[in-house]
Amino acid sequence: MKPMIKSPLQIARFEYRPKLPASLKGQVALSLGVPTQSVADQSDIKALFPNTYGMPLITFEAGKVKEYPVKNVGVILSGGQAPGGHNVIAGLYDGLKKLNPQNRLYGFLGGPSGLIEHQYIELTGELIDEYRNTGGFDIIGSGRTKLEEEWQYDKGAEICKKLDIHAIVIIGGDDSNTNACVLAEYYLQKKTGIQVIGCPKTIDGDLKNEMIETSFGFDTACKVYSELIGNIQRDASSAKKYWHFIRLMGRSASHIALECALQSQPNICIISEEVEAKEMTLSQVVEDVVQVIVKRADHGLNFGTILIPEGLIEFIPAMKKLIAELNDLLAHNTDFNALNTDDEKRQYVKGLLSKESCEVYRSLPKGIARQLTLDRDPHGNVQVSLIETEKLLIEMVAKRLAQLKAEGVYKGKFSAINHFFGYEGRCAIPSNFDADYTYSLGYTAAVLISEGKTGYMSSVRNLTAPAAEWIAGGVPITMMMNMERRHGKMKPVIQKALVRLDGAPFRFFATYRDQWAGETSEFLYPGPIQYYGPSEVCDLSTRTLQLESGK
Ligand code: FBP
């Protein structure tokens, strides 16, 4: 038997034809809404974006046959991987070719740096076919270079001119789409004739608003993590001897943790946004966890599951202050970087922190304190995915339980296992939802470009309905913006969407969490993503989307 080049599922998925909204199936006409406004700080945003501010919302509907001019396009994948990226490119390619077979598509390699450094390939039909309905960003690679300086924009315009590229599509999260908006405005001001269109990507689910119901990749990633959590819950209820502390990716926002909780009904799920709203200390978070463990132990249940959002520690006020001080202290700090040992680094940091933050720093297990001083991301922020909050919690919970045992309050046995789920889900084969959604987003971008639009984000809405009823169109990116302080300066940025405590998904969770924590456990076992079978199993959207749309 020969080794396989592709798995049977890979081969089958190649044949999958993503479902499109009805409006994209034939000829498309644009319906323009009324002029829009930014979500806040209207006069500042208007002044910064004189050419792209106030543009109308665009909705597609069935239209008449129309001839479109040739539009060559360059596409960039920006930031962390998210399932469906390849299908955005496939939808973009198919849309462009349908609108004018002369259109060509180029891919900039390794993220935004490919545009600046003129690294690109032409994306041919043959190459794209290899990647249809697959996970990953490997067709052209991704990167975290920030596109925010004029010399970078000019370098980009240079290569566009050379390749006769009329539009750039940036597939990224809130920061990348903010940069797409600035780039669109700059290219208009400079009359380069280059259009810029954004696409909402991130497994974190924090790029969403009234017009963007969800970012792509969130659906698949949450389904992968929920499957794993469900499997762990079955193991926990079978062996009855471990508490599983499971940290989930998601950066600042707890959308992933919340969605996984809705899908798997664990005993505990911590929501960072709630911790912040209640101004909880780390000890209070630990105390809440301990209470559930003690209560279950009273019923002889020394096992369970706890979901922890990866950004948790940044939402605990004292930790937030410590991290902010560390961010300032470590920014471009050559003295710190020149130190050799962890002990030297620890002493150095302690000497520069405020008294309050120094106490918090000293109270942390050394391993966690060290992780807080690791390299910053390109935005100067601590990389939360590198901080093992689940281990910190296990250590603190174990200590508190030992005290309670000594006092005779706790009679159970505590054995904990830590997990971190993040990279496992970011490149999974996209669910049908993500495969369809991303293909539609890419196709939508092709229409917006062919219609000469710039400064828009590709938008597909009504996502809990069957795909044929989805509403495709464009949202002016300026509409999602407000002014925020970043690195000491006020900047126009897309508002990051955190979990809303008054939102339907959190309220549902809050109604049932005590029941899930209790002695009966109501674990759900979602099982693996289904790509084939009854629509109610394989085309399912997230619980978050369903609850948000009143379902
Ligand atoms: P994006 O916001 O770029 O989509 O990335 C999301 C994410 O997966 C976060 O959940 C995580 O904290 C981070 O990327 C990890 O970054 P890296 O890929 O650089 O390790």
Residues whose N, C-alpha, C, O or C-beta is under 5 A from the ligand:
A	BS01	FBP	S78 G79 G80 G173 K201 T202 I203 D204 M249 G250 R251 S385
